[in-house]
Amino acid sequence: MAKRTDLQVVEVDGFGTVSLRPDSLRTSVSVEVRGEDLKAARDEAATRTRSIIAALERLQIPSLQVRNVNISVTPISEGEREPASTAPPRIIGYEATSWISVVLEGVSIDALRVESSRVLEAALSAGANQTDGIRFFLSAPREAYRAALKAAIEDAEKSADAIAKAARIKLLGWRSVSTAGEEGDGRAFKGAAEALGSTATTFPIEPEEIRVTAAVKARFRFAEE
């Protein structure tokens, strides 16, 4: 959209988009186990967690970051209470859940293709029974946004030139420029192999390109020809 104002300026919007291959991946896997008592559930979750971390470390992937980020234990109650009952429900066991975060940053697209599948295969084979799949992202989102911003400014210049020709006015130069709206999130994840459940994966995973966008609002001074 463009408009002519009383300040002798032309105001235009500019939009820019860059599509880049991701160079990083993130996933989280978890172990959910049940036991008759608190210690049994907690110990089983801890044992499986150590097994998963060891399996991922054996992959010997340079720069792979693996860490246990959280563990929780929840009591399991016996059914529903009778409406008139005031007694608390009887606890019949415990469920322990352990979450493991896996991150690989700053690698080639070929490495992402290969290692994403290996990471999930190793984790699920070692005892993980839940995963949110692989998500890909850019390790340098600011650089991607700056490239999109440059494209947005160039788009604004072209729009202003087109308006000047159509309106038979002469552009005198920039008056102001500002970003419009929220910054495009270069770390926005592209998902792949979502919700795999407890089934191991042997199929290849193809990382999709990530689109980073930017928008500007520019004002150009002009004079009548």
Secondary structure as GFF3:
##gff-version 3
##sequence-region A 1 225
A	DSSP	beta_strand	3	4	.	.	.	ID=ss1
A	DSSP	beta_strand	9	20	.	.	.	ID=ss2
A	DSSP	beta_strand	24	35	.	.	.	ID=ss3
A	DSSP	alpha_helix	38	58	.	.	.	ID=ss4
A	DSSP	beta_strand	65	77	.	.	.	ID=ss5
A	DSSP	beta_strand	91	104	.	.	.	ID=ss6
A	DSSP	alpha_helix	109	125	.	.	.	ID=ss7
A	DSSP	beta_strand	130	131	.	.	.	ID=ss8
A	DSSP	beta_strand	134	137	.	.	.	ID=ss9
A	DSSP	alpha_helix	141	167	.	.	.	ID=ss10
A	DSSP	beta_strand	169	179	.	.	.	ID=ss11
A	DSSP	beta_strand	190	192	.	.	.	ID=ss12
A	DSSP	beta_strand	210	224	.	.	.	ID=ss13
###
